[in-house]
Amino acid sequence: MRIVLEAGSWWVVLTAVWWATLSSAAPDDMAIGAGAAAVAAVLAVAARRIVGHHWPRAGLRWRVLAYLFVALAADTVRLFVVCLPRLVADRSRDGRLARAAVSPGGGNPSHRAAGTLLLSAAPLAYVVDWPDGRPPVLHRLGADRGALEREVLR
């Protein structure tokens, strides 16, 4: 039952993404996209099973999504109000690479993948590298760690 639910979730997301990118809602384009999404959903579930990874059960805290939405809004405003005028005025100013402080035990690949996605979704920072058993390397335009980064990495 769980495999069907996972494949169905993949199908819904992939079909929605396909339909959202269509320039016109022609029935044949929608049908082809839904069929291709079904094949891709089955392949995604099969690939995850072959590799042997599981989605994080208790590791992903749902409140992280609240931090993500707040960080998206705050970082976008900060990007346009604070960083963008400075970057336009002084083009020699670059972002910086920083190794994030993370608690030990972040070796689970699915936790690192989810953390990478969440940290890279905010506009002022993205994950450059997250080696196994070591803290992630982030490229930041802002000054310091935000609430989203602290929440994901704790």
C-alpha positions in Angstrom: 0.0 0.0 0.0 2.9 2.4 0.8 4.5 1.8 -2.6 1.2 2.7 -4.3 0.8 5.8 -2.2 4.4 6.9 -2.9 4.0 6.3 -6.6 0.7 8.1 -6.6 2.3 11.1 -4.9 5.1 11.2 -7.4 2.5 11.0 -10.2 0.4 13.8 -8.8 3.5 16.1 -8.4 5.0 15.3 -11.7 1.7 15.7 -13.6 1.1 19.0 -11.9 4.5 20.3 -12.8 4.0 19.2 -16.4 0.6 20.8 -16.6 1.9 24.0 -15.0 4.5 24.4 -17.7 2.2 23.9 -20.7 1.6 27.0 -22.8 -1.9 25.7 -23.9 -4.1 23.1 -22.2 -4.5 20.8 -25.2 -6.0 17.4 -24.1 -3.3 15.4 -26.0 -0.5 17.3 -24.3 -2.1 16.8 -20.9 -2.6 13.0 -21.6 1.0 12.5 -22.7 2.3 14.4 -19.7 0.1 12.3 -17.3 1.3 9.1 -19.0 5.0 10.1 -18.8 4.5 11.1 -15.2 3.1 7.6 -14.4 6.2 6.0 -15.9 8.5 8.4 -14.1 6.7 7.8 -10.8 7.1 4.0 -11.1 10.8 4.5 -12.0 11.3 6.8 -9.1 9.9 4.3 -6.6 11.9 1.5 -8.2 15.1 3.5 -8.1 14.6 4.4 -4.4 14.0 0.7 -3.5 17.0 -0.5 -5.5 19.3 2.0 -3.8 17.8 1.0 -0.4 17.0 4.4 1.0 13.9 5.4 2.9 12.3 8.7 3.3 13.0 10.3 6.7 10.2 9.4 9.1 10.9 11.4 12.2 13.9 13.3 11.0 12.0 15.9 9.0 10.3 18.3 11.3 7.3 19.9 9.7 8.0 23.2 11.4 11.0 23.5 9.2 8.6 24.3 6.4 7.3 27.3 8.3 10.9 28.5 8.7 11.3 28.0 4.9 8.3 30.2 4.0 9.4 32.9 6.4 13.0 32.7 5.1 11.7 32.9 1.5 9.8 36.1 2.2 12.5 37.7 4.4 15.4 36.8 2.2 13.7 38.0 -1.0 13.0 41.4 0.6 16.6 41.5 1.9 17.9 40.5 -1.5 16.1 43.3 -3.3 16.4 46.0 -0.6 19.8 45.4 0.9 22.0 43.2 -1.2 21.0 44.1 -4.7 21.8 47.8 -4.5 25.2 47.0 -2.9 26.0 44.4 -5.6 25.0 46.9 -8.4 27.1 49.7 -6.8 30.1 47.6 -6.1 30.4 44.6 -8.5 33.6 43.4 -6.9 31.7 42.3 -3.8 31.1 38.6 -3.9 29.3 36.1 -1.7 31.3 33.9 0.6 31.7 30.2 1.2 31.2 29.1 4.8 31.1 25.7 6.4 27.9 25.5 8.5 27.9 24.3 12.1 26.0 21.1 12.2 25.5 18.6 15.0 27.2 15.2 14.6 25.1 12.4 13.1 24.0 14.1 9.9 25.2 11.1 7.9 21.7 9.9 6.7 21.6 10.6 2.9 17.9 11.3 2.9 18.3 13.9 5.7 21.1 15.6 3.8 19.1 15.6 0.6 16.0 17.2 2.4 18.3 19.6 4.2 20.1 20.6 1.0 16.7 21.2 -0.7 15.4 23.3 2.1 18.6 25.4 2.6 19.0 26.0 -1.1 15.4 27.2 -1.5 16.0 30.4 0.4 17.4 33.2 -1.9 20.4 34.3 0.1 22.2 30.9 0.5 22.6 27.6 -1.2 24.4 24.4 -0.5 27.6 23.9 -2.5 28.6 20.6 -1.0 27.6 18.4 1.9 30.1 15.5 2.2 29.1 12.4 4.2 29.8 12.9 7.9 30.9 16.6 7.6 29.1 19.9 7.8 27.7 21.4 4.6 29.5 24.1 2.6 27.2 27.1 1.9 27.5 30.0 -0.4 26.0 33.0 1.3 25.2 36.6 0.2 24.0 37.6 3.6 26.0 38.2 6.7 25.1 35.3 9.0 23.0 32.2 9.5 19.3 32.6 9.4 16.6 30.9 11.4 16.0 28.4 8.6 19.6 27.3 8.6 19.7 26.9 12.4 16.4 24.9 12.3 17.5 22.5 9.5 21.0 21.9 11.0 20.0 21.2 14.5 
